[in-house]
Amino acid sequence: MAFFSQDQLEAIAGALGDTAEGLAGPEIEHLLASCKIADPGPMTKRVRVYNAFAECQNTKRNRTNILEFIRLAMKPARYSREPHRYEPMRARLNLALAFAGLVIDESGELKSADVAQTLPEAQRRARDLRADLEGRGVHPDVLKFCRAELLADNYFHAVQEAVKSVADKMRSQTGLSDDGATLVDRTLAGSPPMLAINPLSTASQRSEQSGFANLVRGTFGMFRNPTAHEARIHWAMSKEDAEDLLTIVSLIHRRLDAAHMPART
């Protein structure tokens, strides 16, 4: 029977217990209990998960309970109220599972995968994508999403996370807490809008503002909550598609950086 090595357990625990994108403490407690894995108690999340997994595997001489923990942790329905958490954690976990020849697929199922190629391929994709985008002069806020953990599956996750960064910037600039089309409408539509990309003094400038709002709204429509989009399962995004889409996101970032808040009367 296959076992996880210490390095593999550390990588998996690091993904599941990641400070920013991993499971919360109460979630870890619940999942450990559900999978009949002894809980070492509150401590740093990744250490807690690692210690629990290592003790379980050493005691039971198999990894069955650990695999069950991963399956339960990655059920998409668990994230129905916070869908933005799912894909980043799945990407991180898949990068770790690549060492063990496993992968979490689009539906949340744990399956066998190629041990030898996944991580090097993700790293190569990250280097190549970043180099190409740097050659295009894309916005610095876009380049930081060219990371191996986002490219372990395909290019989709890098674009998805970059699009989320646009929403974050709009919220930061306006103080709003909305998302998606509502955020675009409140930020870029209206007379005057909260953020204007030009003086809005001519019909042409007002048309440009409206077109920019439509561009951002359409970009959000493609990538917001992609786990709910049935077409995503069949979308094998190419490197060329990712570069073009990230260039559009770069344009949006630049226009937002230069935007101003018109006086409201």
CORRA-V143852 format. One record per residue. N is the residue number from 1. RES is the residue in one letter. PSI is psi in degrees with one decimal (NA if undefined). OMEGA is omega in whole degrees, -180 to 180 (NA if undefined). BURIAL is I if it has 9 or more other C-alpha atoms within 8 Angstrom, else O. Layout:
N|RES|PSI|OMEGA|BURIAL  N|RES|PSI|OMEGA|BURIAL
This chain:
1|M|138.1|-179|O  2|A|145.6|175|O  3|F|155.3|170|O  4|F|135.9|174|O  5|S|168.6|179|O  6|Q|-43.8|180|O  7|D|-40.8|180|O  8|Q|-42.8|178|I  9|L|-39.8|179|I  10|E|-41.8|-180|I  11|A|-42.9|-180|I  12|I|-45.0|179|I  13|A|-35.8|178|I  14|G|-37.7|179|I  15|A|-46.5|-178|I  16|L|-31.3|-178|I  17|G|19.4|-180|I  18|D|136.7|-175|I  19|T|-45.3|-174|O  20|A|-40.2|-169|O  21|E|3.3|-177|I  22|G|-168.0|179|I  23|L|149.9|175|I  24|A|160.9|-179|O  25|G|-50.3|179|O  26|P|-32.7|177|O  27|E|-42.3|178|O  28|I|-45.3|179|I  29|E|-46.6|-179|I  30|H|-44.0|-178|O  31|L|-39.6|177|I  32|L|-43.2|179|I  33|A|-41.5|-179|I  34|S|-32.1|-177|O  35|C|8.1|179|I  36|K|45.5|176|O  37|I|129.5|-179|I  38|A|133.2|-178|I  39|D|119.3|179|I  40|P|-8.4|178|O  41|G|171.2|-176|O  42|P|131.7|176|O  43|M|-174.7|176|O  44|T|134.0|-170|O  45|K|-48.1|-177|I  46|R|-34.5|177|I  47|V|-40.0|179|I  48|R|-46.2|180|I  49|V|-44.1|-180|I  50|Y|-48.5|-179|I  51|N|-40.4|179|I  52|A|-44.9|-180|I  53|F|-45.2|-178|I  54|A|-45.0|179|I  55|E|-41.2|-180|I  56|C|-48.2|-178|I  57|Q|-41.2|-180|I  58|N|-36.1|-177|O  59|T|-45.2|-174|O  60|K|-10.3|179|O  61|R|34.4|173|O  62|N|172.4|-179|I  63|R|17.8|-175|I  64|T|-47.2|-177|O  65|N|-33.6|179|I  66|I|-43.0|178|I  67|L|-38.1|178|O  68|E|-39.1|176|I  69|F|-47.1|-179|I  70|I|-43.7|180|I  71|R|-47.2|-179|I  72|L|-40.1|-178|O  73|A|-30.0|-174|O  74|M|18.8|173|I  75|K|121.2|-176|I  76|P|-34.5|-178|I  77|A|-25.2|180|O  78|R|-22.1|-175|O  79|Y|22.1|-177|I  80|S|-29.7|179|O  81|R|-17.0|180|O  82|E|62.2|-174|O  83|P|-23.4|-179|I  84|H|-18.0|-179|O  85|R|-25.4|-166|I  86|Y|-55.8|-173|I  87|E|-42.2|176|I  88|P|-40.1|-180|I  89|M|-38.0|178|I  90|R|-39.9|180|I  91|A|-45.0|179|I  92|R|-43.7|-178|I  93|L|-39.9|179|I  94|N|-34.2|177|I  95|L|-39.9|178|I  96|A|-42.4|-178|I  97|L|-20.4|-180|I  98|A|-32.9|179|I  99|F|-27.4|-176|I  100|A|5.9|180|I  101|G|36.5|180|I  102|L|160.6|179|I  103|V|145.3|170|I  104|I|117.2|-176|I  105|D|-175.8|-175|O  106|E|-31.2|-177|O  107|S|2.3|180|O  108|G|7.8|180|I  109|E|142.9|177|I  110|L|120.8|-174|I  111|K|165.7|176|O  112|S|151.1|180|O  113|A|172.0|179|O  114|D|120.9|-178|I  115|V|-38.1|-166|I  116|A|-27.0|-166|I  117|Q|-24.0|-168|O  118|T|-52.6|-177|I  119|L|-49.7|177|I  120|P|-36.7|179|O  121|E|-42.0|178|I  122|A|-41.3|180|I  123|Q|-40.0|179|I  124|R|-42.2|178|O  125|R|-43.5|-179|I  126|A|-44.4|180|I  127|R|-46.5|-177|I  128|D|-43.7|-178|O  129|L|-44.3|180|I  130|R|-42.9|-179|I  131|A|-43.1|-180|O  132|D|-41.4|-179|I  133|L|-35.0|175|I  134|E|-37.3|177|I  135|G|-29.1|177|O  136|R|-11.7|-178|O  137|G|36.7|-177|O  138|V|164.1|-176|I  139|H|140.4|179|I  140|P|-30.7|-180|O  141|D|-14.7|178|I  142|V|-37.7|-176|I  143|L|-31.7|-175|I  144|K|-8.6|178|O  145|F|4.6|175|I  146|C|67.6|-176|I  147|R|147.4|-176|I  148|A|-39.5|-177|I  149|E|-25.7|178|I  150|L|-16.0|-176|I  151|L|11.1|-179|I  152|A|-33.3|179|I  153|D|-62.0|174|O  154|N|-168.7|-175|I  155|Y|-12.4|-173|I  156|F|-42.1|-173|I  157|H|-34.3|178|I  158|A|-43.6|180|I  159|V|-42.4|-180|I  160|Q|-46.8|-179|I  161|E|-35.9|178|I  162|A|-39.6|178|I  163|V|-38.9|177|I  164|K|-32.7|-179|I  165|S|-27.5|176|I  166|V|-45.7|178|I  167|A|-40.7|179|I  168|D|-41.0|-180|O  169|K|-41.5|180|I  170|M|-40.8|178|I  171|R|-39.9|179|I  172|S|-38.2|-178|O  173|Q|-28.1|-173|O  174|T|-20.2|-175|I  175|G|5.7|178|O  176|L|164.7|178|O  177|S|10.0|-177|O  178|D|177.6|178|O  179|D|165.6|174|O  180|G|-146.0|-176|I  181|A|-33.6|179|I  182|T|-42.3|179|O  183|L|-42.6|179|I  184|V|-46.2|-178|I  185|D|-42.6|-178|I  186|R|-28.1|-176|I  187|T|-44.1|-169|I  188|L|-13.1|177|I  189|A|-171.6|-180|I  190|G|169.1|-178|I  191|S|94.3|2|O  192|P|164.8|174|I  193|P|164.5|176|I  194|M|-35.2|176|I  195|L|127.0|179|I  196|A|136.9|-178|I  197|I|-0.2|177|I  198|N|178.7|-177|O  199|P|-15.8|180|O  200|L|26.3|-175|I  201|S|-13.2|179|O  202|T|164.5|178|O  203|A|-37.9|179|O  204|S|-41.2|179|O  205|Q|-38.8|178|I  206|R|-34.4|176|I  207|S|-39.2|177|O  208|E|-41.6|178|O  209|Q|-44.9|180|I  210|S|-41.0|179|I  211|G|-38.8|178|O  212|F|-42.2|177|O  213|A|-42.4|179|I  214|N|-37.8|178|O  215|L|-47.6|-180|O  216|V|-41.5|180|I  217|R|-42.7|179|I  218|G|-37.9|178|O  219|T|-43.2|177|I  220|F|-39.8|-178|I  221|G|-30.7|180|I  222|M|-32.8|-167|O  223|F|-10.4|180|I  224|R|128.2|-180|I  225|N|57.5|-176|O  226|P|-20.8|180|O  227|T|-16.6|178|O  228|A|-3.0|-178|O  229|H|112.0|-178|O  230|E|-35.3|-178|O  231|A|-24.3|-179|O  232|R|-35.7|-178|O  233|I|-30.8|-176|O  234|H|10.8|-176|O  235|W|100.0|176|O  236|A|95.2|-175|O  237|M|131.5|178|I  238|S|164.9|177|O  239|K|-39.4|-180|O  240|E|-41.4|177|O  241|D|-43.7|-179|O  242|A|-43.6|-180|I  243|E|-43.3|180|I  244|D|-43.2|-179|O  245|L|-39.4|178|I  246|L|-28.3|175|I  247|T|-37.9|176|I  248|I|-43.6|178|O  249|V|-37.5|177|I  250|S|-44.1|177|I  251|L|-44.2|-180|I  252|I|-44.3|179|I  253|H|-44.7|-178|I  254|R|-41.0|-180|I  255|R|-36.7|177|I  256|L|-37.8|179|I  257|D|-34.2|-177|O  258|A|-1.3|-177|O  259|A|158.9|178|I  260|H|165.1|179|O  261|M|107.1|-178|O  262|P|149.4|176|I  263|A|138.5|-179|O  264|R|130.5|-177|O  265|T|NA|NA|O
